């Protein structure tokens, strides 16, 4: 069941809806699992799967939230790229698990899979970027 926060505005034209394909491609590009996104949107994972399968129309409020997540991610990537381009031997750490990621960055609500997707995007713009996992403690 869709959260009331994600209802469509009156008269929402079908040609302005996010398609099931767009929804899945963007979710995967951002590195979100269906379960993480469902939790974030306060819907069931089944609802997310139904949106991706085209069984349910994707509410406009969900499209707006996805666009916000996409914009926040792009801003984060751009900020890190800007910082790394000034470093002679740039490198970043990424994380194997959500626990490892949230231990290092407790203020970030996103999963480790999001961080790995972000690092992949950063690597496209930062020549010679070294990517590693933190050393085990």
C-alpha positions as CSV (number, residue, x, y, z in Angstrom):
1,X,0.0,0.0,0.0
2,X,1.3,3.5,-0.9
3,X,1.9,6.0,1.8
4,X,-0.6,8.9,1.8
5,X,2.5,11.2,1.5
6,X,2.9,10.0,-2.1
7,X,-0.5,10.7,-3.5
8,X,-0.8,12.2,-7.0
9,X,-1.9,15.8,-7.5
10,X,-5.4,16.1,-8.9
11,X,-5.4,15.6,-12.7
12,X,-1.9,14.0,-12.9
13,X,-1.4,13.2,-16.6
14,X,-0.1,9.7,-17.3
15,X,2.5,11.0,-19.7
16,X,4.2,12.9,-16.8
17,X,4.5,9.8,-14.6
18,X,7.8,8.1,-13.9
19,X,7.9,4.8,-15.8
20,X,8.7,1.5,-14.2
21,X,11.9,1.3,-16.2
22,X,13.0,4.8,-15.1
23,X,12.3,4.0,-11.5
24,X,14.4,0.8,-11.5
25,X,17.3,2.3,-13.5
26,X,17.6,5.3,-11.2
27,X,17.2,3.1,-8.1
28,X,20.0,0.8,-9.3
29,X,22.2,3.8,-10.4
30,X,21.9,5.2,-6.9
31,X,22.9,1.9,-5.4
32,X,19.7,1.4,-3.5
33,X,18.2,-2.1,-2.9
34,X,14.4,-2.4,-3.2
35,X,14.3,-3.0,0.6
36,X,16.3,0.1,1.5
37,X,14.2,2.3,-0.8
38,X,11.0,0.8,0.5
39,X,12.1,1.6,4.1
40,X,13.1,5.1,3.1
41,X,9.8,5.7,1.3
42,X,7.9,4.0,4.2
43,X,6.2,1.5,1.9
44,X,6.6,-2.3,1.6
45,X,9.4,-3.8,-0.5
46,X,6.5,-5.5,-2.4
47,X,5.2,-2.1,-3.4
48,X,8.6,-1.2,-4.8
49,X,8.8,-4.4,-6.7
50,X,5.2,-3.8,-8.0
51,X,6.3,-0.3,-9.2
52,X,9.3,-1.8,-10.9
53,X,7.2,-4.4,-12.6
54,X,4.7,-1.9,-13.8
55,X,1.9,-3.4,-11.8
56,X,1.2,-0.1,-9.9
57,X,1.6,3.4,-11.3
58,X,4.4,5.3,-9.5
59,X,2.9,8.2,-7.5
60,X,4.2,11.6,-8.4
61,X,5.3,12.1,-4.8
62,X,7.6,9.1,-5.2
63,X,9.0,10.5,-8.4
64,X,9.7,13.8,-6.6
65,X,11.5,11.9,-3.7
66,X,13.6,9.9,-6.2
67,X,14.5,13.1,-8.0
68,X,15.6,14.6,-4.6
69,X,17.7,11.5,-3.8
70,X,19.3,11.8,-7.3
71,X,20.0,15.5,-6.8
72,X,21.5,15.0,-3.3
73,X,23.7,12.2,-4.6
74,X,24.9,14.2,-7.6
75,X,25.8,17.2,-5.3
76,X,27.7,14.8,-3.0
77,X,29.6,13.3,-6.0
78,X,30.4,16.7,-7.4
79,X,31.7,17.9,-4.0
80,X,34.0,14.9,-3.6
81,X,35.3,15.1,-7.1
82,X,36.2,18.8,-6.7
83,X,38.2,18.0,-3.5
84,X,39.9,15.0,-5.0
85,X,41.0,16.8,-8.2
86,X,43.4,18.9,-6.1
87,X,45.1,15.9,-4.6
88,X,48.2,14.5,-6.3
89,X,47.4,10.9,-5.5
90,X,43.6,10.8,-4.9
91,X,42.1,7.9,-3.0
92,X,38.9,7.0,-1.3
93,X,37.7,4.3,1.1
94,X,34.5,2.4,0.5
95,X,32.7,-0.2,2.6
96,X,31.8,-3.8,2.4
97,X,28.7,-3.7,4.6
98,X,26.2,-1.2,6.0
99,X,27.5,-1.8,9.5
100,X,31.0,-0.9,8.5
101,X,29.8,2.2,6.6
102,X,27.6,3.5,9.4
103,X,30.3,2.9,12.0
104,X,32.6,5.2,9.9
105,X,29.8,7.6,8.9
106,X,26.9,7.4,11.4
107,X,25.3,10.6,10.1
108,X,24.8,9.2,6.6
109,X,21.4,7.5,6.2
110,X,22.2,5.7,3.0
111,X,23.4,2.1,2.6
112,X,27.0,1.0,1.8
113,X,25.7,0.1,-1.7
114,X,24.9,3.8,-2.3
115,X,28.4,4.7,-1.2
116,X,30.0,2.1,-3.6
117,X,27.8,3.5,-6.5
118,X,29.0,7.0,-5.6
119,X,32.6,5.9,-5.6
120,X,32.1,4.4,-9.0
121,X,30.8,7.7,-10.3
122,X,33.7,9.6,-8.7
123,X,36.2,7.3,-10.3
124,X,34.8,8.3,-13.7
125,X,35.8,11.9,-13.1
126,X,39.0,11.5,-11.1
127,X,41.9,10.0,-13.1
128,X,44.0,7.5,-11.2
129,X,41.6,7.3,-8.2
130,X,42.7,4.6,-5.7
131,X,39.8,2.8,-4.1
132,X,40.2,0.6,-1.1
133,X,38.3,-0.9,1.9
134,X,39.3,0.2,5.4
135,X,41.9,-2.0,7.0
136,X,40.3,-4.5,9.4
137,X,40.8,-3.5,13.0
